[in-house]
Amino acid sequence: MRVVIQRVSEASCTIDGKVHSKIGKGLLVFFGVGQDDADEDMNFLLDKTLNLRIFEDNEGKMNLSLQDIDGEILIISQFTLYGNVKKGRRPSFVEAADPKVGEEYYNKFVEEMKNRWEKVESGVFGADMKIGLVNDGPVTILIDSKR
């Protein structure tokens, strides 16, 4: 599994011209599932996401987690995190999980995050979403559960 985490001052997900979800200060998490991913990959990413220390403390050092700042999370499904562009110019997505498996893990990831943290919003798997964000820093972190 892979996530791209962006530290944001705000983020939103719009579907069919209507705001579906939005957050203030916190993390925008793009979530992708690979073919050989399992529950342990998801649990690793849940823990990393909640405890990643990328918010600044009083001295300006990245020393605080989402929990420390009482921030919010917006989780967006993103199968294109498994796009391989090594050959040619068009991405190959053969490493991405089957959509049914991807949707199951996405929903499971969102629900488990809600069990661990109360300020969680999400997009809709497979929907044409427009994501708005103000990246704070900018800070963007890629985490792959296999690496």
C-alpha positions in Angstrom: 0.0 0.0 0.0 1.1 3.5 -0.6 0.0 6.9 0.8 1.0 10.4 -0.2 0.5 12.6 2.8 0.3 16.3 2.5 0.4 18.7 5.5 -2.4 21.1 4.8 -4.0 24.2 6.3 -7.2 23.2 4.5 -8.4 20.6 2.0 -11.7 19.6 0.3 -13.2 17.0 -1.9 -15.9 18.1 -4.4 -18.1 15.6 -6.4 -20.5 16.7 -9.1 -20.0 20.4 -8.2 -20.9 19.9 -4.5 -18.4 19.9 -1.6 -18.5 16.3 -0.3 -16.0 16.7 2.5 -13.6 19.3 3.8 -11.0 19.7 6.6 -9.0 22.5 8.2 -5.5 22.0 9.5 -4.3 18.5 9.2 -3.4 15.8 6.7 -4.6 15.1 3.1 -4.0 11.4 2.6 -4.0 9.9 -0.9 -4.4 6.1 -0.5 -3.5 3.4 -3.0 -3.6 -0.4 -2.9 -1.3 -2.8 -4.7 -1.9 -6.3 -5.8 -0.1 -8.0 -3.0 -1.2 -5.8 -0.1 -2.7 -7.2 3.1 -4.0 -6.1 6.5 -0.5 -5.7 7.9 0.3 -3.1 5.2 -2.9 -1.2 6.1 -2.1 -1.3 9.8 1.4 -0.1 9.2 0.1 2.9 7.2 -2.6 3.7 9.8 0.0 3.9 12.6 2.5 5.9 10.5 -0.2 8.4 9.4 -1.5 9.1 12.9 2.0 9.3 14.4 4.0 11.0 11.7 5.7 14.0 13.2 5.5 16.6 10.4 3.9 19.5 12.3 6.0 22.3 13.7 6.5 22.7 17.4 7.1 26.1 19.2 10.7 26.1 17.9 9.7 25.6 14.3 10.9 21.9 14.2 8.8 19.1 12.7 8.2 17.4 16.0 4.4 17.1 16.4 2.0 14.5 15.1 -1.6 15.0 13.9 -2.7 13.9 17.3 -0.5 16.4 19.0 -2.1 19.3 17.1 -5.6 17.9 17.3 -5.7 18.0 13.4 -8.1 16.6 10.9 -7.6 14.0 8.1 -9.1 13.8 4.6 -8.6 10.4 2.9 -8.9 10.1 -0.9 -8.6 6.9 -2.9 -5.9 7.1 -5.5 -5.1 4.0 -7.5 -2.8 6.1 -9.7 -0.2 5.9 -7.0 0.6 2.5 -8.6 1.1 4.1 -12.1 4.4 2.8 -13.5 6.0 5.1 -16.2 9.3 3.2 -16.6 8.4 2.2 -20.1 6.8 4.4 -22.7 4.8 7.6 -21.9 1.5 6.2 -20.8 1.3 4.9 -17.2 0.7 1.2 -16.6 -1.5 0.3 -13.6 -0.9 -3.4 -13.6 0.6 -3.2 -10.1 -2.6 -1.7 -8.7 -5.1 -3.9 -6.9 -8.3 -5.0 -8.6 -10.9 -2.3 -8.0 -13.1 -4.5 -5.7 -10.1 -5.2 -3.5 -9.0 -1.5 -3.6 -12.4 -0.4 -2.6 -12.6 -2.9 0.3 -9.2 -1.7 1.6 -10.0 1.9 1.1 -13.3 1.6 3.1 -11.5 -0.5 5.7 -8.7 2.1 6.0 -11.2 5.0 6.5 -13.3 3.0 9.0 -10.2 2.0 11.0 -8.9 5.5 11.0 -12.3 6.7 12.3 -11.9 4.1 15.1 -8.5 5.6 16.0 -9.3 9.3 15.4 -12.5 11.3 15.5 -11.7 14.0 12.9 -11.7 11.9 9.7 -13.3 12.8 6.3 -13.2 10.9 3.1 -13.9 11.0 -0.6 -15.9 8.4 -2.6 -14.1 5.4 -4.1 -14.2 5.5 -7.9 -15.9 8.9 -8.1 -14.6 11.8 -10.2 -13.3 14.0 -7.4 -11.9 17.5 -7.5 -9.5 17.9 -4.6 -8.7 21.4 -3.4 -5.9 22.0 -0.9 -3.5 24.5 0.6 -0.3 22.6 1.2 1.4 23.9 4.3 5.1 24.2 4.0 4.9 22.6 1.4 5.3 19.2 3.1 4.6 16.1 1.1 5.6 12.6 2.3 5.4 9.3 0.3 5.1 6.1 2.3 5.1 2.6 0.8 4.4 -0.2 3.2 6.7 -2.5 1.2 9.8 -0.2 1.4 
